Amino acid sequence: MSESYDFLFKFLVIGSAGTGKSCLLHQFIEGKFKAESNHTIGVEFGSRIVNVGGKSVKLQIWDTAGQERFRSVTRSYYRGAAGALLVYDLTSRDSYNALGNWLGDARTLASPNIMILCVGNKKDMEEERQVTFMEASRFAQENELMFMEASALTGENVEEAFLKCAKSILAKIETGELDPERIGSGIQYGDATLRRLNRANNQRPKAGAECMGSSCRI
């Protein structure tokens, strides 16, 4: 039986190697921590249907390799992404300093309206923190990003991060800023929405029809 959903959003998870991108994805999809995690080679994929503001949304998530040697491969997956989690490791100053490069790639190569949420991962390792909440929050504000700290280990704020980004995309669809029918938007109508649109079109009276009550005569 095929899955039924209102919208499909293409998502990216981007950031330097070792920041826990695959662990965040695994926690979101499987609801548990990925204990043995090697560096991603190229791209990994996961999907999940979630409820966002009463709508059923399928998130199609591409987890990209953070190592420089895979950069040219992973960049090809940026095209047409509607949302992205920009991940750094809050115990690694280097991963935080690299955010600007990843952000530049996303804004250049993905959809021009891409919604990006900056995630400080490994919140459970507070004693090893190298980046303060305030510093990262300021970076997000200056670059017009949403921001959240999370822990792939405990699951704290993982679900919330994906849902917050999805909610922002849905809000832009509802205001007309994003059009699911525009090629490269990273958004598609799901079968449930298409059925509703077809029903609405079929119920519209044809040109030249006379209507009384609920019946129409050509």
C-alpha positions in Angstrom: 0.0 0.0 0.0 1.4 3.4 -1.0 2.0 6.1 1.6 -0.4 9.0 1.6 0.8 12.5 2.4 -0.1 16.1 1.6 3.4 17.4 0.7 6.9 16.1 0.1 9.9 18.3 1.3 13.5 17.7 0.2 15.8 18.2 3.2 19.6 18.4 3.5 21.8 17.7 6.6 25.1 19.6 6.1 28.2 20.4 8.1 31.7 19.3 8.8 32.7 15.6 9.3 32.3 14.3 12.8 29.5 16.7 13.9 27.0 13.9 14.2 24.9 14.5 11.1 24.2 10.8 10.5 23.4 10.3 14.2 20.8 13.2 14.1 19.2 11.6 11.0 19.2 8.1 12.6 17.7 9.5 15.8 14.9 11.3 13.9 14.1 8.3 11.6 14.6 5.4 14.0 14.1 7.1 17.4 17.4 5.8 18.7 21.1 6.7 18.8 23.4 5.2 16.2 26.1 3.9 18.5 28.6 2.8 15.7 28.9 5.6 13.2 31.6 5.9 10.6 32.1 9.0 8.4 29.5 9.1 5.6 30.9 8.3 2.2 29.0 10.5 -0.3 25.4 10.7 0.7 23.0 8.8 2.9 19.2 8.9 2.7 16.2 8.6 5.0 12.6 9.6 5.0 9.7 9.9 7.4 6.2 11.2 7.3 5.3 13.7 10.0 2.3 15.8 11.0 3.0 19.5 10.6 0.2 22.0 11.4 -2.5 19.3 10.6 -0.8 18.4 7.3 0.9 15.1 6.5 4.4 15.9 5.2 7.0 13.4 3.9 10.5 14.6 4.7 13.0 13.2 2.2 16.4 13.8 3.9 19.8 13.7 2.3 22.7 13.4 4.8 25.8 14.6 3.1 29.5 13.7 3.8 31.4 16.4 5.6 34.8 15.5 4.4 36.4 17.8 1.8 37.2 15.0 -0.7 33.4 14.3 -1.1 32.4 17.9 -1.4 32.0 17.9 -5.2 29.8 14.7 -5.0 27.6 16.0 -2.3 27.1 19.5 -3.8 25.1 17.9 -6.6 22.4 16.9 -4.0 21.9 20.5 -2.9 19.9 21.3 -6.0 16.2 21.9 -5.2 16.4 21.4 -1.5 13.6 23.2 0.5 15.1 22.9 3.9 18.5 22.2 5.6 19.9 21.5 9.0 23.3 23.2 9.2 25.1 21.2 11.9 28.2 22.0 14.0 29.6 20.2 17.0 29.4 22.5 20.0 32.6 20.8 21.4 34.5 21.7 18.2 35.4 25.3 17.5 36.7 24.2 14.0 33.3 22.8 13.0 31.6 26.0 14.1 34.1 28.2 12.2 33.4 26.2 9.0 29.6 27.1 9.1 30.0 30.0 6.8 31.4 27.8 4.0 28.6 25.3 4.3 26.0 28.1 4.4 27.5 29.7 1.3 27.2 26.3 -0.6 23.6 25.9 0.5 22.5 29.3 -0.5 24.3 29.2 -3.8 23.4 25.7 -4.9 20.0 24.9 -3.4 16.6 26.6 -3.8 16.9 30.4 -3.3 14.1 30.2 -0.7 15.8 27.3 1.3 14.9 27.4 5.0 18.0 26.7 7.1 18.1 25.8 10.8 21.5 25.9 12.5 21.9 23.0 15.0 24.6 22.8 17.7 24.8 19.1 18.2 26.3 17.1 21.2 24.4 19.2 23.8 24.9 16.3 26.2 28.7 17.0 26.3 28.3 20.3 28.2 31.7 20.0 30.0 33.5 19.9 26.7 31.7 22.9 25.1 33.8 25.2 23.0 31.0 27.3 21.5 28.5 29.2 23.7 24.8 29.3 23.0 24.9 33.1 22.7 27.7 33.1 20.2 26.0 30.6 17.9 22.6 32.3 18.4 24.2 35.6 17.3 25.7 33.9 14.2 22.2 32.5 13.3 20.6 35.9 13.8 23.1 37.7 11.6 22.6 35.1 8.8 18.8 34.9 9.1 18.9 31.3 10.3 16.7 29.5 12.8 18.8 28.1 15.7 18.7 25.3 18.2 21.0 23.1 20.3 20.3 19.4 20.2 21.7 16.0 21.2 21.6 13.0 18.9 22.6 10.8 21.9 19.7 11.8 24.2 17.3 12.8 21.4 16.8 16.3 22.9 15.5 18.7 20.3 16.2 16.4 17.4 12.5 16.0 16.4 11.9 19.6 17.2 14.7 20.8 14.8 13.3 18.9 11.8 9.7 19.9 12.6 10.6 23.6 13.1 12.2 23.8 9.7 9.3 21.9 8.1 6.8 24.2 9.8 8.6 27.3 8.3 8.4 25.8 4.8 4.7 25.0 5.2 4.0 28.6 6.4 5.6 29.9 3.3 3.5 27.6 1.1 0.3 28.9 2.8 1.3 32.5 2.3 2.1 31.8 -1.4 5.9 32.6 -1.0 6.7 29.0 -2.0 5.0 27.2 -4.9 5.1 23.4 -4.9 4.5 23.4 -8.7 7.6 25.4 -9.4 10.5 23.2 -10.6 13.4 23.2 -8.2 11.4 24.4 -5.1 12.2 21.2 -3.2 8.5 20.8 -2.6 6.0 18.5 -4.2 2.3 17.9 -3.7 1.6 14.5 -2.2 -1.1 12.2 -3.5 -3.6 13.3 -0.8 -3.3 17.0 -1.9 -3.6 16.1 -5.6 -6.8 14.1 -4.9 -8.3 17.1 -3.2 -7.3 19.4 -6.0 -8.7 17.1 -8.6 -12.0 16.8 -6.7 -12.2 20.6 -6.4 -11.6 21.0 -10.2 -14.2 18.3 -11.0 -16.8 20.0 -8.8 -16.4 23.4 -10.5 -19.2 24.2 -12.9 -18.3 24.2 -16.6 -18.4 27.4 -18.6 -22.0 28.1 -19.7 -23.6 25.9 -17.1 -26.7 27.0 -15.2 -26.6 26.1 -11.5 -29.5 25.8 -9.0 -28.6 24.6 -5.5 -26.2 21.7 -5.9 -27.1 20.7 -9.5 -25.9 22.2 -12.7 -27.3 22.1 -16.3 -25.3 22.7 -19.4 
